[in-house]
Amino acid sequence: MQARSLYRFKTQHSSGVGSSSARIDRSKHQGLQTRVKAGLYVSNQQGKGPSPIVLERFQSVASQLMSQRIIRLGGAVDDDSCNLIVAQLLWLDAADPTKDITLYVNSPGGSVTAGMAVFDTMRHIRPNVSTVCVGLAASMGAFLLASGHPGKRYSLPNSRIMIHQPLGGAQGQAADIEIQANEIMHHKSTLNGYLAEFTKKPLETVMEDTDRDFFMSAKEAVEYGLIDAIIEHPTDVAVKASGIPMYASGL
């Protein structure tokens, strides 16, 4: 279950705006290529860093959220997105191990191994990680949503949550196909075991429910045990997720 996505922003420059000292010399920035991936900036300007004006233009909402200890999983669970989330979790742990971290999830799922890297890091660091579903949390997205700190797993009212067994395929020699099948079965057993732990349901029930796509509303996810509460109104957040009002007021 691998998926990759790449988001690019093209640099755009306008002339005739502001003083001459604030204008960008296009000839000096022809080599600038900027890739924005969930708040990371990578540029190559022939060995020179981008000007403060360019950096200001590419200041992302994600970096502002990071300063308030909010992390996003938006899109596929893949190596790129999860490596970034792992780095953000480790950085926030080092910055202040006493304050909660909030992970917003809007994901159709993706790579099991990439998602498990985030899961293990969430358990490794000292701060509690609160999770909030916005839109959709499916497959590994639902697993990460459910793996938030007990009592701090939330969803907005119209979100959808879906759990199922791992998907995969293999081709080649019979021995190679068998190896891949065994690996998928290993992931299935591991994920079901953790889901049973998160939901406090019998393993047999989880195995039966994940045999096919199992969609739930936010209310049904609370009843199932995947999340703890639904955020119905902004005032609910102060009670259910301490700290988020501070984040919102800082934007």
GUDOZA-368519 format. One record per residue (C-alpha): residue in one letter; x, y, z. Coordinates in steps of 0.001 Angstrom, whole numbers. Each point is the difference from the previous one (the first is absolute). Layout:
% residues N
<node aa="A" X="X" Y="Y" Z="Z"/>
...
//
This chain:
% residues 251
<node aa="M" X="0" Y="0" Z="0"/>
<node aa="Q" X="2403" Y="2605" Z="-1226"/>
<node aa="A" X="-989" Y="3419" Z="-1271"/>
<node aa="R" X="2104" Y="3026" Z="-789"/>
<node aa="S" X="-986" Y="3566" Z="-624"/>
<node aa="L" X="1991" Y="3106" Z="-751"/>
<node aa="Y" X="-1182" Y="3550" Z="465"/>
<node aa="R" X="1825" Y="2767" Z="-1762"/>
<node aa="F" X="-334" Y="3736" Z="232"/>
<node aa="K" X="1351" Y="2001" Z="-2900"/>
<node aa="T" X="1713" Y="3231" Z="856"/>
<node aa="Q" X="-1900" Y="3037" Z="-1241"/>
<node aa="H" X="1462" Y="3460" Z="-42"/>
<node aa="S" X="-1785" Y="3297" Z="-607"/>
<node aa="S" X="1585" Y="3229" Z="-1082"/>
<node aa="G" X="-930" Y="3532" Z="865"/>
<node aa="V" X="-1012" Y="-800" Z="3562"/>
<node aa="G" X="1721" Y="1665" Z="2931"/>
<node aa="S" X="3335" Y="1780" Z="-26"/>
<node aa="S" X="2815" Y="-926" Z="-2349"/>
<node aa="S" X="1941" Y="-1524" Z="2902"/>
<node aa="A" X="-2886" Y="-2359" Z="698"/>
<node aa="R" X="-355" Y="-1200" Z="-3587"/>
<node aa="I" X="1373" Y="-3374" Z="-961"/>
<node aa="D" X="2541" Y="-51" Z="-2810"/>
<node aa="R" X="-1346" Y="-2735" Z="-2228"/>
<node aa="S" X="3372" Y="-646" Z="-1589"/>
<node aa="K" X="1425" Y="-898" Z="3404"/>
<node aa="H" X="-2831" Y="-2396" Z="739"/>
<node aa="Q" X="-308" Y="-1903" Z="-3263"/>
<node aa="G" X="1689" Y="-2994" Z="1611"/>
<node aa="L" X="-2319" Y="-33" Z="3004"/>
<node aa="Q" X="-2153" Y="-3094" Z="251"/>
<node aa="T" X="-2055" Y="-423" Z="3099"/>
<node aa="R" X="-1707" Y="-3166" Z="1119"/>
<node aa="V" X="-2469" Y="283" Z="2793"/>
<node aa="K" X="-929" Y="-3254" Z="1693"/>
<node aa="A" X="-2096" Y="432" Z="3137"/>
<node aa="G" X="2052" Y="2901" Z="1281"/>
<node aa="L" X="3504" Y="-832" Z="-1213"/>
<node aa="Y" X="1825" Y="2321" Z="-2377"/>
<node aa="V" X="2730" Y="-1248" Z="-2316"/>
<node aa="S" X="1564" Y="2440" Z="-2424"/>
<node aa="N" X="2986" Y="40" Z="-2303"/>
<node aa="Q" X="1117" Y="3459" Z="-946"/>
<node aa="Q" X="3457" Y="-798" Z="-1307"/>
<node aa="G" X="1340" Y="-388" Z="3511"/>
<node aa="K" X="-1673" Y="3117" Z="1352"/>
<node aa="G" X="-2910" Y="49" Z="2386"/>
<node aa="P" X="-3241" Y="1644" Z="-1093"/>
<node aa="S" X="-532" Y="3631" Z="930"/>
<node aa="P" X="-2077" Y="915" Z="3065"/>
<node aa="I" X="-2794" Y="1053" Z="-2348"/>
<node aa="V" X="-117" Y="-3453" Z="-1583"/>
<node aa="L" X="97" Y="-1704" Z="3395"/>
<node aa="E" X="-2833" Y="2194" Z="1219"/>
<node aa="R" X="-2080" Y="-856" Z="-3035"/>
<node aa="F" X="505" Y="-3701" Z="604"/>
<node aa="Q" X="-665" Y="112" Z="3719"/>
<node aa="S" X="-2579" Y="-2776" Z="362"/>
<node aa="V" X="-2976" Y="-507" Z="2221"/>
<node aa="A" X="1523" Y="-3346" Z="997"/>
<node aa="S" X="3050" Y="1671" Z="1522"/>
<node aa="Q" X="-2236" Y="2360" Z="1956"/>
<node aa="L" X="-1980" Y="-2970" Z="1306"/>
<node aa="M" X="3232" Y="-1761" Z="960"/>
<node aa="S" X="916" Y="2930" Z="2217"/>
<node aa="Q" X="-3266" Y="-681" Z="1846"/>
<node aa="R" X="734" Y="-3758" Z="250"/>
<node aa="I" X="-2497" Y="-984" Z="-2688"/>
<node aa="I" X="958" Y="-2585" Z="-2653"/>
<node aa="R" X="-2005" Y="-943" Z="-3089"/>
<node aa="L" X="-340" Y="-3282" Z="-1816"/>
<node aa="G" X="-1751" Y="1125" Z="-3162"/>
<node aa="G" X="38" Y="-2501" Z="-2846"/>
<node aa="A" X="1594" Y="-3384" Z="-437"/>
<node aa="V" X="1941" Y="-1768" Z="2728"/>
<node aa="D" X="3315" Y="-412" Z="-1796"/>
<node aa="D" X="3714" Y="208" Z="728"/>
<node aa="D" X="198" Y="3721" Z="-763"/>
<node aa="S" X="-2926" Y="1105" Z="2159"/>
<node aa="C" X="884" Y="-2336" Z="2865"/>
<node aa="N" X="3700" Y="851" Z="61"/>
<node aa="L" X="-1025" Y="3635" Z="370"/>
<node aa="I" X="-2472" Y="-788" Z="2790"/>
<node aa="V" X="2615" Y="-2078" Z="1841"/>
<node aa="A" X="2440" Y="2913" Z="-206"/>
<node aa="Q" X="-2645" Y="2424" Z="1252"/>
<node aa="L" X="-913" Y="-2254" Z="2922"/>
<node aa="L" X="3636" Y="-375" Z="1027"/>
<node aa="W" X="600" Y="3743" Z="-284"/>
<node aa="L" X="-3047" Y="867" Z="2107"/>
<node aa="D" X="1030" Y="-2597" Z="2590"/>
<node aa="A" X="3418" Y="1598" Z="270"/>
<node aa="A" X="-1479" Y="3508" Z="110"/>
<node aa="D" X="-2371" Y="-710" Z="2899"/>
<node aa="P" X="-750" Y="-3519" Z="1260"/>
<node aa="T" X="-2765" Y="1230" Z="2330"/>
<node aa="K" X="-2444" Y="1440" Z="-2563"/>
<node aa="D" X="-2421" Y="-2038" Z="-2075"/>
<node aa="I" X="311" Y="-336" Z="-3771"/>
<node aa="T" X="-3084" Y="-32" Z="-2227"/>
<node aa="L" X="-43" Y="-2069" Z="-3199"/>
<node aa="Y" X="-2771" Y="843" Z="-2475"/>
<node aa="V" X="-803" Y="-2915" Z="-2323"/>
<node aa="N" X="-1650" Y="271" Z="-3427"/>
<node aa="S" X="1345" Y="-3025" Z="-1833"/>
<node aa="P" X="-1185" Y="-2906" Z="-2167"/>
<node aa="G" X="2833" Y="-2143" Z="1371"/>
<node aa="G" X="3020" Y="-1444" Z="-1751"/>
<node aa="S" X="3188" Y="-1759" Z="1043"/>
<node aa="V" X="-161" Y="-2177" Z="3114"/>
<node aa="T" X="3728" Y="240" Z="699"/>
<node aa="A" X="21" Y="3787" Z="-385"/>
<node aa="G" X="-2984" Y="296" Z="2322"/>
<node aa="M" X="1592" Y="-2263" Z="2583"/>
<node aa="A" X="3016" Y="2309" Z="85"/>
<node aa="V" X="-2314" Y="2805" Z="1119"/>
<node aa="F" X="-1799" Y="-2284" Z="2455"/>
<node aa="D" X="3226" Y="-1167" Z="1646"/>
<node aa="T" X="1244" Y="3584" Z="238"/>
<node aa="M" X="-3269" Y="1116" Z="1616"/>
<node aa="R" X="563" Y="-2644" Z="2668"/>
<node aa="H" X="3697" Y="781" Z="311"/>
<node aa="I" X="-201" Y="3724" Z="698"/>
<node aa="R" X="-948" Y="1478" Z="3364"/>
<node aa="P" X="-2879" Y="2383" Z="-884"/>
<node aa="N" X="-3511" Y="-1351" Z="-372"/>
<node aa="V" X="-1154" Y="31" Z="-3618"/>
<node aa="S" X="-3628" Y="963" Z="-473"/>
<node aa="T" X="-1593" Y="-966" Z="-3333"/>
<node aa="V" X="-2849" Y="1699" Z="-1871"/>
<node aa="C" X="-1729" Y="-1342" Z="-3122"/>
<node aa="V" X="-908" Y="2632" Z="-2572"/>
<node aa="G" X="-1799" Y="-1339" Z="-3072"/>
<node aa="L" X="1209" Y="-3584" Z="-354"/>
<node aa="A" X="2177" Y="-2385" Z="1946"/>
<node aa="A" X="176" Y="-3309" Z="-1863"/>
<node aa="S" X="2279" Y="-3021" Z="168"/>
<node aa="M" X="3323" Y="1113" Z="1540"/>
<node aa="G" X="-1516" Y="3449" Z="469"/>
<node aa="A" X="-2628" Y="-1548" Z="2286"/>
<node aa="F" X="2670" Y="-2027" Z="1789"/>
<node aa="L" X="2018" Y="3137" Z="788"/>
<node aa="L" X="-3158" Y="1814" Z="1092"/>
<node aa="A" X="-812" Y="-2814" Z="2432"/>
<node aa="S" X="3586" Y="-118" Z="1281"/>
<node aa="G" X="-238" Y="3437" Z="1590"/>
<node aa="H" X="320" Y="334" Z="3754"/>
<node aa="P" X="-2975" Y="-1644" Z="1771"/>
<node aa="G" X="-2658" Y="2595" Z="772"/>
<node aa="K" X="1414" Y="2417" Z="-2590"/>
<node aa="R" X="-1204" Y="-1481" Z="-3290"/>
<node aa="Y" X="-2585" Y="2148" Z="-1752"/>
<node aa="S" X="-1922" Y="537" Z="-3200"/>
<node aa="L" X="-1973" Y="2796" Z="-1567"/>
<node aa="P" X="-3677" Y="-951" Z="-326"/>
<node aa="N" X="-176" Y="-731" Z="-3746"/>
<node aa="S" X="3252" Y="-1906" Z="-347"/>
<node aa="R" X="115" Y="-3610" Z="-1184"/>
<node aa="I" X="2206" Y="-2719" Z="1451"/>
<node aa="M" X="746" Y="-3311" Z="-1715"/>
<node aa="I" X="1959" Y="-3054" Z="1096"/>
<node aa="H" X="877" Y="-3081" Z="-2040"/>
<node aa="Q" X="2693" Y="-2610" Z="-450"/>
<node aa="P" X="3255" Y="846" Z="-1815"/>
<node aa="L" X="-39" Y="-33" Z="-3778"/>
<node aa="G" X="2834" Y="-1108" Z="-2238"/>
<node aa="G" X="1093" Y="-1968" Z="-3004"/>
<node aa="A" X="2965" Y="-1990" Z="-1213"/>
<node aa="Q" X="1374" Y="-1500" Z="-3168"/>
<node aa="G" X="2965" Y="-2133" Z="-917"/>
<node aa="Q" X="1069" Y="-3430" Z="1119"/>
<node aa="A" X="-2255" Y="-1988" Z="2308"/>
<node aa="A" X="2515" Y="246" Z="2833"/>
<node aa="D" X="104" Y="3800" Z="-312"/>
<node aa="I" X="-3792" Y="221" Z="-22"/>
<node aa="E" X="-117" Y="-2124" Z="3142"/>
<node aa="I" X="2469" Y="2326" Z="1723"/>
<node aa="Q" X="-2137" Y="3032" Z="-838"/>
<node aa="A" X="-3177" Y="-1781" Z="1114"/>
<node aa="N" X="1601" Y="-848" Z="3339"/>
<node aa="E" X="1032" Y="3631" Z="419"/>
<node aa="I" X="-3553" Y="1200" Z="-633"/>
<node aa="M" X="-1330" Y="-2519" Z="2512"/>
<node aa="H" X="2546" Y="1268" Z="2527"/>
<node aa="H" X="-1252" Y="3564" Z="-477"/>
<node aa="K" X="-3605" Y="-1178" Z="275"/>
<node aa="S" X="667" Y="-1748" Z="3296"/>
<node aa="T" X="1936" Y="2954" Z="1411"/>
<node aa="L" X="-2570" Y="2629" Z="-967"/>
<node aa="N" X="-2940" Y="-2037" Z="1260"/>
<node aa="G" X="1759" Y="-574" Z="3304"/>
<node aa="Y" X="537" Y="3713" Z="521"/>
<node aa="L" X="-3552" Y="859" Z="-1099"/>
<node aa="A" X="-1295" Y="-2454" Z="2593"/>
<node aa="E" X="2178" Y="1765" Z="2576"/>
<node aa="F" X="-1204" Y="3471" Z="-1051"/>
<node aa="T" X="-3688" Y="-905" Z="-82"/>
<node aa="K" X="-1" Y="-2524" Z="2864"/>
<node aa="K" X="-1906" Y="-2388" Z="-2243"/>
<node aa="P" X="670" Y="-3736" Z="-323"/>
<node aa="L" X="2578" Y="-780" Z="-2662"/>
<node aa="E" X="-2482" Y="-2270" Z="-1750"/>
<node aa="T" X="-2439" Y="2909" Z="-375"/>
<node aa="V" X="2666" Y="2255" Z="-1481"/>
<node aa="M" X="1113" Y="-2724" Z="-2409"/>
<node aa="E" X="-3564" Y="-464" Z="-1207"/>
<node aa="D" X="-658" Y="3735" Z="-347"/>
<node aa="T" X="3217" Y="667" Z="-1929"/>
<node aa="D" X="-529" Y="-2872" Z="-2424"/>
<node aa="R" X="-1650" Y="2529" Z="-2345"/>
<node aa="D" X="-168" Y="3790" Z="-114"/>
<node aa="F" X="-1800" Y="1077" Z="3177"/>
<node aa="F" X="-1162" Y="3626" Z="-175"/>
<node aa="M" X="-1179" Y="1901" Z="3057"/>
<node aa="S" X="-1380" Y="3409" Z="793"/>
<node aa="A" X="1649" Y="1996" Z="2761"/>
<node aa="K" X="-2709" Y="-1122" Z="2415"/>
<node aa="E" X="435" Y="-3633" Z="-989"/>
<node aa="A" X="3774" Y="334" Z="397"/>
<node aa="V" X="-529" Y="1200" Z="3574"/>
<node aa="E" X="-2246" Y="-2979" Z="698"/>
<node aa="Y" X="2545" Y="-2349" Z="-1575"/>
<node aa="G" X="2827" Y="1442" Z="2092"/>
<node aa="L" X="2163" Y="1403" Z="-2794"/>
<node aa="I" X="-422" Y="3542" Z="1328"/>
<node aa="D" X="-1069" Y="1472" Z="3323"/>
<node aa="A" X="-2199" Y="2972" Z="-871"/>
<node aa="I" X="-1421" Y="2178" Z="-2766"/>
<node aa="I" X="842" Y="3694" Z="-183"/>
<node aa="E" X="-3451" Y="1472" Z="-664"/>
<node aa="H" X="659" Y="3652" Z="828"/>
<node aa="P" X="3129" Y="2145" Z="410"/>
<node aa="T" X="-712" Y="268" Z="3724"/>
<node aa="D" X="183" Y="-3784" Z="292"/>
<node aa="V" X="3670" Y="105" Z="-901"/>
<node aa="A" X="971" Y="1751" Z="3225"/>
<node aa="V" X="-1371" Y="-2930" Z="1987"/>
<node aa="K" X="963" Y="-2849" Z="-2315"/>
<node aa="A" X="3409" Y="1091" Z="-1274"/>
<node aa="S" X="1783" Y="2390" Z="2294"/>
<node aa="G" X="2212" Y="2414" Z="-1894"/>
<node aa="I" X="-1680" Y="117" Z="-3402"/>
<node aa="P" X="-1751" Y="3353" Z="727"/>
<node aa="M" X="3458" Y="1499" Z="477"/>
<node aa="Y" X="1018" Y="-1388" Z="-3368"/>
<node aa="A" X="-3052" Y="1454" Z="-1732"/>
<node aa="S" X="426" Y="3439" Z="1528"/>
<node aa="G" X="3614" Y="84" Z="-1128"/>
<node aa="L" X="-785" Y="-344" Z="-3714"/>
//
